[in-house]
């Protein structure tokens, strides 16, 4: 997305978000490509070295989930920018309304109407997410 000198602040913000997303995806692809090449090379090494390399690669692949989380956060920011660009008008009173709150999810489960899309809340801001103790308590209820 290119932006000229007459672009509005929201158009500029959206273009910056798109640039961040594109650069992040490019870096992510390069990291995974390099990790996959290392995995192939590790297969020809002795077992002692290959196990250590595979463990490090597993860490890289697990850490790569940050790309999905960052993408979800960028989508939330894009929605907020669009909302602000519209002057805060529209059917949504706040951009976050598209994201179900956990109490709503629990209510849907209680009535048997939970859908997968209703559970896609995206990443939570630090301090806003459920604690591990709260998550464990939910699983304890299933026993």
N, CA, C and O of each residue as an XYZ file, in Angstrom:
572
protein
N       0.845     -1.162      0.000
C       0.000      0.000      0.000
C       0.898      1.236      0.000
O       1.746      1.396      0.878
N       0.709      2.092     -0.975
C       1.484      3.329     -1.023
C       0.605      4.479     -0.559
O      -0.612      4.474     -0.747
N       1.249      5.458      0.048
C       0.529      6.604      0.592
C       1.188      7.866      0.066
O       2.408      8.016      0.133
N       0.379      8.769     -0.456
C       0.950     10.027     -0.933
C       0.820     11.118      0.124
O       0.319     10.878      1.223
N       1.274     12.307     -0.219
C       1.309     13.411      0.740
C      -0.075     13.868      1.173
O      -0.208     14.544      2.193
N      -1.106     13.512      0.419
C      -2.463     13.956      0.772
C      -3.206     12.927      1.620
O      -4.382     13.109      1.935
N      -2.532     11.872      1.980
C      -3.186     10.801      2.744
C      -3.594     11.302      4.124
O      -2.919     12.128      4.739
N      -4.718     10.777      4.585
C      -5.180     11.118      5.931
C      -4.322     10.394      6.958
O      -3.561      9.486      6.624
N      -4.454     10.804      8.190
C      -3.712     10.165      9.275
C      -4.067      8.692      9.364
O      -3.185      7.858      9.572
N      -5.336      8.357      9.211
C      -5.741      6.948      9.301
C      -5.200      6.141      8.119
O      -4.833      4.978      8.282
N      -5.148      6.752      6.929
C      -4.572      6.051      5.774
C      -3.078      5.806      5.993
O      -2.551      4.747      5.652
N      -2.417      6.797      6.564
C      -0.987      6.652      6.869
C      -0.776      5.548      7.913
O       0.117      4.714      7.769
N      -1.599      5.550      8.955
C      -1.490      4.527     10.001
C      -1.733      3.141      9.414
O      -1.015      2.192      9.731
N      -2.740      3.027      8.563
C      -3.040      1.730      7.942
C      -1.866      1.277      7.078
O      -1.512      0.098      7.094
N      -1.260      2.190      6.327
C      -0.112      1.849      5.485
C       1.070      1.391      6.342
O       1.778      0.452      5.978
N       1.277      2.048      7.464
C       2.357      1.631      8.372
C       2.090      0.235      8.910
O       3.005     -0.586      8.986
N       0.849     -0.042      9.284
C       0.488     -1.375      9.784
C       0.705     -2.435      8.712
O       1.201     -3.523      9.001
N       0.332     -2.116      7.470
C       0.536     -3.060      6.372
C       2.030     -3.315      6.165
O       2.435     -4.450      5.914
N       2.855     -2.257      6.268
C       4.304     -2.419      6.104
C       4.867     -3.298      7.213
O       5.701     -4.167      6.958
N       4.414     -3.075      8.440
C       4.864     -3.904      9.563
C       4.497     -5.359      9.307
O       5.325     -6.255      9.477
N       3.265     -5.589      8.901
C       2.781     -6.947      8.669
C       3.579     -7.624      7.555
O       3.954     -8.789      7.680
N       3.838     -6.898      6.468
C       4.593     -7.456      5.342
C       6.024     -7.793      5.750
O       6.529     -8.868      5.428
N       6.682     -6.859      6.468
C       8.059     -7.104      6.900
C       8.133     -8.250      7.902
O       9.064     -9.054      7.864
N       7.162     -8.322      8.790
C       7.114     -9.396      9.772
C       6.942    -10.747      9.080
O       7.606    -11.718      9.443
N       6.063    -10.812      8.096
C       5.850    -12.069      7.372
C       7.097    -12.468      6.601
O       7.451    -13.646      6.562
N       7.769    -11.496      5.985
C       8.992    -11.794      5.242
C      10.077    -12.348      6.168
O      10.735    -13.335      5.839
N      10.260    -11.713      7.319
C      11.260    -12.188      8.285
C      10.892    -13.573      8.792
O      11.757    -14.438      8.929
N       9.634    -13.780      9.065
C       9.146    -15.079      9.546
C       9.440    -16.172      8.514
O       9.921    -17.249      8.865
N       9.151    -15.893      7.252
C       9.406    -16.862      6.192
C      10.894    -17.190      6.083
O      11.265    -18.348      5.895
N      11.744    -16.169      6.201
C      13.193    -16.397      6.133
C      13.675    -17.234      7.311
O      14.492    -18.138      7.134
N      13.182    -16.945      8.503
C      13.582    -17.704      9.698
C      13.181    -19.168      9.546
O      13.989    -20.066      9.781
N      11.940    -19.402      9.157
C      11.492    -20.795      9.010
C      12.227    -21.511      7.886
O      12.550    -22.693      8.005
N      12.491    -20.800      6.797
C      13.249    -21.399      5.697
C      14.640    -21.826      6.145
O      15.100    -22.924      5.833
N      15.298    -20.941      6.880
C      16.645    -21.257      7.380
C      16.588    -22.420      8.373
O      17.446    -23.303      8.342
N      15.596    -22.426      9.243
C      15.461    -23.508     10.222
C      15.218    -24.845      9.521
O      15.745    -25.876      9.936
N      14.425    -24.816      8.469
C      14.174    -26.057      7.726
C      15.442    -26.555      7.035
O      15.679    -27.761      6.972
N      16.262    -25.629      6.515
C      17.532    -26.030      5.897
C      18.467    -26.630      6.941
O      19.160    -27.609      6.661
N      18.494    -26.063      8.121
C      19.325    -26.614      9.202
C      18.824    -28.012      9.575
O      19.628    -28.912      9.821
N      17.507    -28.197      9.618
C      16.943    -29.514      9.953
C      17.379    -30.572      8.942
O      17.715    -31.695      9.316
N      17.373    -30.211      7.671
C      17.809    -31.150      6.627
C      19.293    -31.472      6.808
O      19.694    -32.632      6.716
N      20.107    -30.445      7.064
C      21.545    -30.665      7.264
C      21.799    -31.501      8.506
O      22.726    -32.311      8.521
N      20.994    -31.324      9.552
C      21.184    -32.061     10.807
C      20.947    -33.553     10.626
O      21.489    -34.363     11.377
N      20.145    -33.919      9.638
C      19.851    -35.333      9.410
C      21.093    -36.120      9.012
O      21.161    -37.326      9.250
N      22.071    -35.457      8.410
C      23.270    -36.177      7.967
C      24.337    -36.244      9.056
O      25.341    -36.942      8.908
N      24.114    -35.512     10.154
C      25.069    -35.534     11.265
C      24.847    -36.759     12.138
O      23.846    -37.465     12.018
N      25.787    -36.984     12.995
C      25.649    -38.075     13.948
C      24.520    -37.795     14.922
O      24.095    -36.649     15.071
N      24.042    -38.813     15.572
C      22.918    -38.717     16.493
C      23.162    -37.715     17.611
O      22.245    -36.992     18.001
N      24.368    -37.662     18.126
C      24.702    -36.762     19.231
C      24.436    -35.304     18.844
O      23.806    -34.570     19.605
N      24.897    -34.892     17.699
C      24.729    -33.507     17.256
C      23.309    -33.241     16.760
O      22.748    -32.171     16.997
N      22.749    -34.205     16.085
C      21.421    -34.019     15.506
C      20.374    -33.778     16.588
O      19.480    -32.954     16.400
N      20.466    -34.468     17.694
C      19.473    -34.296     18.766
C      19.514    -32.885     19.335
O      18.472    -32.288     19.609
N      20.716    -32.356     19.512
C      20.869    -30.999     20.040
C      20.322    -29.970     19.053
O      19.644    -29.018     19.442
N      20.620    -30.170     17.791
C      20.131    -29.255     16.758
C      18.613    -29.333     16.652
O      17.948    -28.305     16.528
N      18.062    -30.537     16.698
C      16.604    -30.698     16.607
C      15.904    -30.031     17.790
O      14.825    -29.461     17.630
N      16.508    -30.099     18.971
C      15.918    -29.444     20.144
C      15.898    -27.929     19.951
O      14.910    -27.274     20.283
N      16.986    -27.372     19.416
C      17.035    -25.935     19.155
C      16.024    -25.539     18.083
O      15.374    -24.500     18.191
N      15.895    -26.361     17.057
C      14.923    -26.083     15.996
C      13.494    -26.140     16.526
O      12.643    -25.349     16.117
N      13.234    -27.067     17.426
C      11.901    -27.140     18.028
C      11.592    -25.843     18.767
O      10.472    -25.337     18.695
N      12.584    -25.304     19.476
C      12.409    -24.018     20.154
C      12.087    -22.913     19.147
O      11.217    -22.078     19.390
N      12.789    -22.914     18.023
C      12.546    -21.900     16.988
C      11.125    -22.029     16.441
O      10.413    -21.033     16.309
N      10.718    -23.249     16.128
C       9.378    -23.446     15.574
C       8.294    -23.058     16.580
O       7.284    -22.461     16.208
N       8.504    -23.394     17.846
C       7.529    -23.013     18.872
C       7.460    -21.505     19.038
O       6.374    -20.944     19.180
N       8.617    -20.842     19.021
C       8.648    -19.387     19.163
C       8.029    -18.695     17.954
O       7.614    -17.539     18.043
N       7.966    -19.390     16.837
C       7.414    -18.806     15.621
C       5.916    -18.534     15.718
O       5.355    -17.851     14.861
N       5.275    -19.052     16.737
C       3.846    -18.765     16.903
C       3.615    -17.285     17.161
O       2.481    -16.814     17.066
N       4.668    -16.541     17.484
C       4.539    -15.102     17.700
C       4.013    -14.428     16.429
O       3.355    -13.391     16.513
N       4.290    -14.993     15.270
C       3.814    -14.406     14.015
C       2.286    -14.381     13.993
O       1.688    -13.370     13.625
N       1.662    -15.476     14.381
C       0.198    -15.528     14.401
C      -0.374    -14.536     15.405
O      -1.354    -13.846     15.127
N       0.248    -14.478     16.562
C      -0.226    -13.570     17.606
C      -0.078    -12.122     17.157
O      -0.988    -11.312     17.337
N       1.082    -11.797     16.568
C       1.310    -10.431     16.093
C       0.308    -10.082     14.991
O      -0.206     -8.964     14.948
N       0.034    -11.025     14.114
C      -0.946    -10.791     13.048
C      -2.330    -10.510     13.607
O      -3.045     -9.644     13.103
N      -2.709    -11.239     14.645
C      -4.010    -11.001     15.269
C      -4.048     -9.631     15.933
O      -5.058     -8.931     15.868
N      -2.957     -9.255     16.566
C      -2.897     -7.924     17.193
C      -2.959     -6.824     16.130
O      -3.643     -5.818     16.324
N      -2.258     -7.003     15.019
C      -2.301     -6.016     13.946
C      -3.716     -5.875     13.385
O      -4.146     -4.770     13.054
N      -4.431     -6.979     13.280
C      -5.813     -6.924     12.819
C      -6.672     -6.108     13.784
O      -7.506     -5.307     13.358
N      -6.463     -6.316     15.084
C      -7.218     -5.552     16.080
C      -6.907     -4.064     15.974
O      -7.805     -3.233     16.109
N      -5.639     -3.721     15.733
C      -5.263     -2.312     15.600
C      -5.849     -1.735     14.310
O      -6.317     -0.596     14.305
N      -5.830     -2.498     13.222
C      -6.441     -2.032     11.969
C      -7.918     -1.706     12.180
O      -8.412     -0.679     11.715
N      -8.609     -2.592     12.885
C     -10.032     -2.354     13.162
C     -10.218     -1.090     13.990
O     -11.155     -0.326     13.760
N      -9.332     -0.870     14.949
C      -9.421      0.342     15.768
C      -9.166      1.582     14.922
O      -9.863      2.585     15.073
N      -8.175      1.528     14.033
C      -7.885      2.662     13.148
C      -9.079      2.936     12.246
O      -9.471      4.089     12.067
N      -9.660      1.881     11.676
C     -10.840      2.058     10.826
C     -11.984      2.684     11.612
O     -12.687      3.563     11.114
N     -12.161      2.226     12.833
C     -13.221      2.749     13.697
C     -13.005      4.239     13.962
O     -13.943      5.032     13.887
N     -11.770      4.608     14.270
C     -11.458      6.013     14.525
C     -11.594      6.848     13.256
O     -12.039      7.994     13.309
N     -11.210      6.273     12.114
C     -11.314      6.994     10.843
C     -12.770      7.278     10.491
O     -13.069      8.274      9.832
N     -13.677      6.402     10.930
C     -15.109      6.598     10.682
C     -15.714      7.582     11.678
O     -16.924      7.813     11.680
N     -14.877      8.148     12.510
C     -15.370      9.084     13.509
C     -16.031      8.398     14.679
O     -16.792      9.017     15.423
N     -15.743      7.110     14.847
C     -16.323      6.371     15.968
C     -17.781      6.036     15.762
O     -18.462      5.633     16.705
N     -18.279      6.196     14.534
C     -19.675      5.866     14.256
C     -19.758      4.475     13.668
O     -18.744      3.878     13.307
N     -20.924      3.987     13.577
C     -21.123      2.664     13.000
C     -21.877      1.781     13.965
O     -22.334      2.229     15.017
N     -22.003      0.516     13.593
C     -22.789     -0.394     14.416
C     -22.053     -0.831     15.666
O     -22.679     -1.231     16.647
N     -20.748     -0.760     15.642
C     -19.965     -1.175     16.801
C     -19.721      0.045     17.684
O     -19.320      1.094     17.180
N     -19.951     -0.070     18.959
C     -19.666      1.056     19.839
C     -18.180      1.138     20.147
O     -17.666      2.214     20.452
N     -17.482     -0.004     20.070
C     -16.035     -0.069     20.255
C     -15.509     -1.158     19.347
O     -16.211     -2.138     19.098
N     -14.274     -1.014     18.837
C     -13.739     -2.046     17.957
C     -13.667     -3.414     18.620
O     -13.759     -4.434     17.937
N     -13.502     -3.453     19.944
C     -13.342     -4.730     20.632
C     -14.625     -5.551     20.655
O     -14.583     -6.724     21.026
N     -15.754     -4.982     20.276
C     -17.015     -5.703     20.367
C     -17.024     -6.955     19.513
O     -17.787     -7.881     19.790
N     -16.185     -7.005     18.468
C     -16.133     -8.193     17.631
C     -15.495     -9.365     18.356
O     -15.666    -10.516     17.954
N     -14.770     -9.081     19.409
C     -14.064    -10.125     20.140
C     -14.897    -10.517     21.345
O     -15.162     -9.695     22.223
N     -15.311    -11.781     21.384
C     -16.107    -12.263     22.506
C     -15.342    -12.136     23.807
O     -14.129    -12.345     23.847
N     -16.033    -11.802     24.843
C     -15.464    -11.807     26.185
C     -15.685    -13.199     26.772
O     -16.633    -13.887     26.393
N     -14.822    -13.618     27.690
C     -14.916    -14.980     28.207
C     -16.251    -15.276     28.856
O     -16.730    -16.407     28.774
N     -16.864    -14.300     29.495
C     -18.162    -14.568     30.111
C     -19.197    -14.898     29.043
O     -20.079    -15.727     29.265
N     -19.091    -14.252     27.883
C     -20.013    -14.544     26.784
C     -19.771    -15.960     26.252
O     -20.717    -16.673     25.919
N     -18.510    -16.356     26.176
C     -18.196    -17.707     25.710
C     -18.773    -18.731     26.666
O     -19.384    -19.711     26.239
N     -18.580    -18.504     27.979
C     -19.126    -19.430     28.974
C     -20.645    -19.482     28.884
O     -21.244    -20.549     29.018
N     -21.270    -18.318     28.656
C     -22.726    -18.266     28.516
C     -23.170    -19.078     27.299
O     -24.150    -19.819     27.370
N     -22.452    -18.942     26.186
C     -22.785    -19.701     24.986
C     -22.650    -21.197     25.235
O     -23.499    -21.979     24.805
N     -21.578    -21.603     25.933
C     -21.413    -23.014     26.243
C     -22.554    -23.511     27.112
O     -23.050    -24.622     26.928
N     -22.968    -22.678     28.064
C     -24.066    -23.057     28.952
C     -25.357    -23.311     28.202
O     -26.180    -24.125     28.621
N     -25.531    -22.609     27.088
C     -26.750    -22.770     26.290
C     -26.514    -23.630     25.054
O     -27.406    -23.783     24.219
N     -25.316    -24.189     24.937
C     -25.027    -25.105     23.832
C     -24.909    -24.418     22.487
O     -25.108    -25.061     21.456
N     -24.586    -23.109     22.461
C     -24.533    -22.416     21.184
C     -23.135    -21.882     20.845
O     -22.992    -21.013     19.985
N     -22.117    -22.398     21.518
C     -20.764    -21.918     21.232
C     -20.326    -22.423     19.870
O     -20.520    -23.590     19.532
N     -19.740    -21.539     19.102
C     -19.178    -21.917     17.809
C     -17.691    -21.645     17.851
O     -17.204    -20.945     18.739
N     -16.974    -22.191     16.899
C     -15.534    -21.958     16.875
C     -15.234    -20.478     16.728
O     -14.336    -19.970     17.400
N     -15.965    -19.761     15.862
C     -15.689    -18.343     15.672
C     -15.954    -17.550     16.945
O     -15.319    -16.519     17.168
N     -16.862    -18.002     17.769
C     -17.146    -17.326     19.017
C     -16.046    -17.504     20.035
O     -16.022    -16.809     21.050
N     -15.133    -18.427     19.780
C     -14.046    -18.699     20.714
C     -12.726    -18.087     20.267
O     -11.728    -18.174     20.983
N     -12.712    -17.470     19.094
C     -11.482    -16.891     18.581
C     -11.324    -15.475     19.107
O     -11.671    -14.507     18.431
N     -10.801    -15.365     20.309
C     -10.662    -14.070     20.951
C      -9.369    -13.366     20.588
O      -9.253    -12.159     20.801
N      -8.412    -14.069     20.057
C      -7.129    -13.458     19.764
C      -6.304    -13.296     21.022
O      -6.743    -13.649     22.117
N      -5.116    -12.763     20.862
C      -4.247    -12.594     22.027
C      -4.767    -11.505     22.946
O      -5.337    -10.512     22.493
N      -4.568    -11.697     24.222
C      -4.986    -10.711     25.214
C      -3.837     -9.761     25.511
O      -2.668    -10.126     25.379
N      -4.171     -8.557     25.909
C      -3.142     -7.620     26.339
C      -2.556     -8.113     27.654
O      -3.241     -8.790     28.421
N      -1.308     -7.784     27.922
C      -0.699     -8.208     29.194
C      -1.561     -7.765     30.376
O      -1.988     -6.613     30.457
N      -1.805     -8.697     31.279
C      -2.622     -8.409     32.457
C      -4.108     -8.638     32.235
O      -4.871     -8.698     33.199
N      -4.535     -8.767     30.980
C      -5.956     -8.958     30.695
C      -6.310    -10.428     30.480
O      -7.480    -10.803     30.545
N      -5.318    -11.241     30.228
C      -5.556    -12.657     29.944
C      -5.855    -13.425     31.223
O      -5.514    -12.988     32.322
N      -6.498    -14.577     31.063
C      -6.741    -15.465     32.199
C      -5.409    -16.000     32.711
O      -4.487    -16.246     31.934
N      -5.320    -16.173     33.993
C      -4.107    -16.742     34.566
C      -4.114    -18.250     34.351
O      -5.149    -18.835     34.035
N      -2.963    -18.868     34.523
C      -2.894    -20.319     34.384
C      -3.769    -20.994     35.431
O      -4.370    -22.034     35.157
N      -3.846    -20.425     36.610
C      -4.698    -20.978     37.673
C      -6.163    -20.968     37.243
O      -6.889    -21.933     37.484
N      -6.601    -19.873     36.603
C      -7.986    -19.788     36.131
C      -8.249    -20.804     35.023
O      -9.315    -21.418     34.980
N      -7.278    -20.980     34.129
C      -7.424    -21.963     33.051
C      -7.487    -23.373     33.642
O      -8.315    -24.187     33.234
N      -6.606    -23.655     34.606
C      -6.620    -24.966     35.267
C      -7.951    -25.219     35.938
O      -8.458    -26.341     35.903
N      -8.530    -24.192     36.550
C      -9.821    -24.331     37.234
C     -10.921    -24.697     36.242
O     -11.825    -25.465     36.571
N     -10.845    -24.146     35.025
C     -11.841    -24.501     33.998
C     -11.745    -25.982     33.650
O     -12.763    -26.656     33.491
N     -10.512    -26.486     33.531
C     -10.333    -27.894     33.222
C     -10.750    -28.774     34.399
O     -11.255    -29.880     34.203
N     -10.540    -28.287     35.608
C     -10.955    -29.042     36.788
C     -12.471    -29.243     36.810
O     -12.960    -30.257     37.309
N     -13.212    -28.270     36.265
C     -14.663    -28.364     36.215
C     -15.121    -29.520     35.312
O     -16.215    -30.057     35.483
N     -14.270    -29.889     34.353
C     -14.620    -30.956     33.412
C     -14.519    -32.340     34.034
O     -15.116    -33.289     33.525
N     -13.784    -32.470     35.111
C     -13.580    -33.778     35.732
C     -14.805    -34.292     36.429
O     -14.779    -35.384     36.998
